[in-house]
Amino acid sequence: MSALDLIKLNIDQLITDDDLAKRFKEKRVLRVKLGVDPTRPDLTFGHWVVFNKLRQFQDLGHEAILIIGDYTALIGDPSGQSVLRPVLTKNEIKKNAETYLQQAFKILDKKHTTVRYNSEWFGDMSFEDALRLTRKMTVARMLERDDFAKRYKGNTPISIIEFLYPLVQGYDSLVLDADVEIGGTDQLFNMLVGRTIQKDAKKQEQIVLTMPLLVGLDGKKKMSKSADNYIAFNDTSKEIFGKVMSVDDNVMWDYYRLLLNADDVEIENRKQGHPMDAKKELARHLTAKIHNEEIAENELNQFQNVFSGGKTPDEMPSYSWASLAKGETSRLIDLLGTTKLFPSKKEARRLIEQGAIKIDGKRCQDPNTSVHRPKNEIVIQSGKRTFLKIITEPERNKLK
C-alpha cells in the first residue's frame, strides 16, 4: 500500500489528493497539525480516531504537531454546537491540559510528537493584531457554517467571540507552517479558514484531512461527554470492556475501522462469524490498547464468566452495611441510592420496577422491599454490568 493510499484509508475528505501526492514526492518531512482544546479532563475514543491518522503520518516519518489549545479553550469551539458554550477559567483549562498528553501518548509516538500550546503566540498578540486578523473573514462567510446558520435562523445567541474561533484556529496553521491539518468532519470550516489565512500570507496552503465522527454508545449521536455516550481514555479496564460490549452491533464495525484501522477484508471476514464474538474481540483489543493485554484478557474472562456462565465477577464495589444503612433493615431503594452507583434514586427506582435488580440472584421489583443486614454478605446486580457487594463489618468494627 502506498503512503497516499494508507493516509486515505477510512477518511471522510482530503483537500486535495493531488496536493498531498505532490508533497509526498518532495521527500521532505511534512508538518502535520492536530489541535485539541482542554475543555474537559478526559479524552474520549472520539479523539482516538484523529490520533490514529496522526500516528500514521508519524509512522511514515513525518512530524506530528499536537496543539494543546489552552488559549482557544477560552473561546470554546462552536463546531457542532447548537447553544453558546460555557466559559472556562484559566485554572480549569490548565488542570484539564495536564492530563491530555498522558492520554494522547497511548496512541501517538511520544518521541516523535512536537507539543505546542497556542497561548505561546496568542498570549502576546496585541489588540491591533487581533483586529487585523478579523479582516480575513466576513460575517456572511461565517454564516455559511451550518451550525451558525441554524442558530441564527433559530434566534439562538451567537457570541462575537465564537466568530473568532475559526480565525484563531486558522492562525495556528500560519504560525506553525502546517502542511496538513487533521480534524473531524465538524472541523472542516475551521481548517479551510487556515488555508485562507496561509494563502493571504503568500504561504503554501495546508492540506485538509477530515475523519468521520465516531458514533457514541447510544448508537445515534457523535460520541461526546456532553451527550453522556462516551468511552474515556481514563476509564477503568472494566468500564472500557463493558461499554464496548454495549455498542450496537451495526455501529461496532465503525469502531473496528476507525479505532483499530481494520480494512474491508478483515471486517467482512469477521461478519461471517457471530456478532458477539466480533464484539468481544473488539472490546479485548481496545482494552489492551489503553491498558495492556493481560488486563484485557482478564476482563474478557470475567465477562464470559458473568454473562455466559451466570457467575458473579471476582471484583466489584464493596460497601459495609453501616455505611449504607442504620438499624437492622433498610429499603432496597435507599440502599441503592446511598451507594452513588446510580445517577439518582429515581433511576434506581426505574431499574427496580423494570426487573433489572437482583439480590443474590433473585429478581426484585418492589423499591420498598426490606433488606436485612446480611450475616456475611449479599450481592446486588443491576442489569448486566453493575454488581455491588454489601458486607457485615467484623464485631470489632461495630464496637468502635
N, C-alpha and C positions, 0 to 999 in steps of 0.2 A: 504494500500500500504506500503510495506517495505521501509526502508531507501534506500536500494540499488536500488529498482525499481523507487523511486522518483528521485534519482540522475540520473538515466539512461534515464529519460523522456526527449525526444527531443534532445538528444546529438548526436554528429557525431561519435566520437570514445572514448573508455575508455580503457586505457592500465595500468592495466588489471582489468576485472570484479572480478576475484578471489582475487587479491591483495586488492581491496577496500572492498570486503566482509570480508576478514580476519581482516582488520583494524577496521571495524565496530564492529566485535566481540570482539575486545580488550577492548571495553567500555572505551576508553580514548578520550580526546579532540584532534581532528586532526587539524593540522596547514594547512590551505587551502590558497594557494597563487594566487593572480591575480595582474598583473602589467599593468599600463597604462603610456605611455610616454606623457608628456605635450607638444606635438608638435603644438597644436592648442588651442585656448582659450575655445572652446566648445566641449563637449562630444556629440556624436550622438546616435541615437537609436540603432546603431550597438553595442555600448558599453552596452546598456541595456541588450542585450542577455546574455553576460557573467556575468553581475551583478546579473541577475536573478538566475543563477546557484550558484553563491557565496552566495546569500541570502538564498537559500535552505539549504546549508550547515550550515549557521548561525541558521536557524530555527530548525535544528537537534541538536544544541548545540555545534557546532564546531567553532574554531577560524578562523575568516576571516582576512587575512593579505593583505591589499591593498598597493601595492608598487607604489609610485609615482616615475617614472623613470626619475628624474631630471638629473641623470648622463648619463643614456643610451640615453636620448633625444639628447645629444651632438653628439652621433654617428648617430642615425637615424635608426630605424628598417627597414631592406631591404625587409621584408616579403611581398610578393605580388607585389613588385616594379619592373618596367622594366627599370628604369633610376636611376641615382645617386640622393639621396635625398639632398635638400638644407641644409646648416649648419645653426643652430640657435645659437643665443648668449645666454649667461647665464641669462641676464636680460629678454629676451623674454621667456625663459623656466620658470623662476621664476614667471613671470606675468601670464603665462598660468596655472601653477600649483595652483596658488591661487584660481582659480575658480573651480578646479576639485572636491574638496571634497564636496562643497555645492551641486554640481550636482549629484555626486555619491550617496550621502545620501538620495536622493529622492527614491532610490531603496534599498540601504543597510541599515542595522540596525546600526546606529552610535555608540550606546553604546557597541556593540559587534564587532566593527571593529578596528583592530590594523593598524595604518597607519605608514608606513616606507618610507624613502627616500633613494634610493640606493647610493646617494652621501655620506651617513653615513660611508660606508665601502670602496667605491671606491675612495673617496676623499683622503684617507690616504694610498692608495696602492702604493707601490714603483714600479719603472720600472722593477726591478728584479722580483717582484711578478707577474707583468703583463706578462713578458716573460715566466715565469713558467706556467702561465695559458694557454698560446698558445700551450704548449706541448700536451695539452689534445685533440687536433684535427688536422687532416691533411688537406692539400689543396684538395686532392682527395675526402675526405669525405664532405668537404664544397661544392664542385661542384656537389655533388649528389642532392643538393637542386634544385628543378625545376626552381625557379626564377633565381638563379645564373647560372644554366646550359644554360638557354635560353639567358641570357645576354652575357655569354662567347661565345656561338655559334654565336650570332649576332654581336660580336665585340663591345658590349656596355660596357663602363667602369665599373669595379667593384673595389671600393676602398678597400685597405687592412683593413681599419678601419671597413668596413662593415662585413668583415670576423670575426671580433672580437665580433660583436653584440651577436650572439648565445652563445658564451662563457661567455660574461658578464651577459646575462640573466640567463644562467645556474648557474653561480656563486652565483647569488641572492638566488637560491634554496638551495645551500650548506650553505650559511651564516644563513639562516632562518630555516634550518632543515625542509623544506617543506615536508608534507605528500602527498599533492595533489597540482597540478598546473592546473589552468583553462585558456583556451585561445580559440581563433578562430581556424578554420581548418588551416589557414595560419601560425599558430604558432607551428604546430606540430614538425617541425625540431628543433626549439629553445628549446622546452620543453623536447625533447628526449636528447638533449645535457645536460640538467640539470640532467637527470638520470645518464648519463655517468660520469659526474663530481662527483656526490654523490657516485656512485659505486667505483670510483677510490680512494675516500677518506674513503672507508670502511664504508660508511653510508647507511642506508636504502634508496632505490631508490624511488623517488616520483611517485605517480600515475598521469598519464597524461590524462586530460579530454578535448576534443575539442568540441566546439559548432559550428553549421552551421553559415555561414556568412549571415547576413541579406541583402537581395537584396534592392537596392535603389529605388528611385521614378521613375527611368527610366525603371524599370522592368527587367533590364538585369545585370548591374554591381553591385558589392559589394557596399553597402552604404558607402560613404566617402565624405569628404568635397572637396577633390581634383577633384572628379567627379561631384561635384555640384548636387548630387542626394540624399541629406541627410535631415533628420529631427533632429534638435538640441534640447538638454535639455533646452537651453536658449531661444528657440523660444517663441514667444507670443502664447497665447492660440488660437488666430485666425489662426496663421501660422501653428500650430500643427494640428488643426482640418482640415484646408484646404488642407494641404499636405497629410494627411492620406486619405482624400476623393479622392485624385488624384492617389492613389495607384491602380495598375492593379488588377482587380477582382481575378485573379488566385493567385497573389502574396499575397493578403491580408490574406490568410489562414496561411501563414508562420508567418505573424505578430501576428495572434491570438496565434499560437503555441509558438513562441519564445519570445514574449513580454508579453503576458497575460497568458502563461502556460496552454493554452486550450488543452484538450485531444481530442482524435479522436471522442469520443461520442458527445462532445459539438459541434465540428466542423461539424460533419455530420448532427446534428440537425439544425444548422444554415444554412447549404447548402440547406435544404428543403424549406427555405424561399427565399425572394427576395434578390439578392446581394446588392442592395442599402441599405436595412435595416440592413444587416450584417455589411456593411462598416460604416454606421452612428453609430452603436453601438461600433464598433472598435474605431472610432475617439473619441467618447464620453469617453470611458474607458481610452484611452491613455492620453487624455487631462486632465481628472480628476486626473490621477496619478501624472502628472507633476505639475498641478495647484491645482484645487480642484473640487468637484462635482458641486458646484453652478456655477462656471465659465464654466465648461464643458457643463452643461445643457443650459446655455445661448448661448454658441456657437452653440449647436445643434438647438436651436430655431431660431437663426439668419440664420443659413444655410437653414433651412426649409422655412423661410420667403423669403429668397433671391432666392433660386433655385427651390423651389416648388411653392411659392406664387407669384414669379415675383416681389418682393419688393426689395427696397434697404436696406442695413444694417444700423442699428442705428449709428454705429461708423465707421468712415473712415478717412483717412488723409485729412486735410483741408488746403487749400492754399489761400492766398489773391491774387487778380488779380495783384496787384502791385509787388508781389514777383516773378511773373512768366512772366509778360509782360510789355511793355512800350506802351503807347498810348491806343487807344480805341479798337484796334483789334490785333489779333495775329494768326499766322498759327497754326493749331492743332498740327503738328509735333513739333513745337517749345515749345508749352505749355507742352506737354508730356515729352519732353527731359529735360526741366528745373526742373520737379518735382523730378528727380533722382529715380523714382519708376521703371524705366526700365533700363536694362543693358547698353543700348546705343540708340542713335537716330535711328540707323539702325534697331534695334529690334523693336522700336516703329513704324517705317515706315512699317515694315513687318506686324505687327499686324493690322495696319490700313488698308493696302491693302488687307489683308485676311478677312476683315469684322469683326474683333474681337473687334472693338471700337464702343461704343455707347455714344452719347451725349444726356442726358435727355431721354434715351430710344430709340433714333433714331440712326440707324447704319450709320456710316460714313466711306467711303473707299478711300477718297482723302486726302493724307497727307497735301496738301496745302490749305485745307478748312479754310476759315477765321472764327475765333471765336470772337464774340463781348463781350466786358465787360458785365457781367450779371447785370441785375437790382438788383437782390438779390443773387442768387447762381445758379450754374449749377453742375450737377453730371455727371462725365465721368466714364464709365465702360469699363474695359479691360478683355475680356474673362469672366469666371465665378467667379473668386475670387478677382479681383482687382477693387476697387472703389476709386474714389477721388472726392473731392468737391472743387470748386473754388468759392470764395465769393467776393463780393464787399465790401471794407472797409467802415466803417462809415465815414460821412463827416468830423468829427473832425480829423480822422487819415489822410485824404487827405491833410488837411491844414498844417500838421506838416512837 
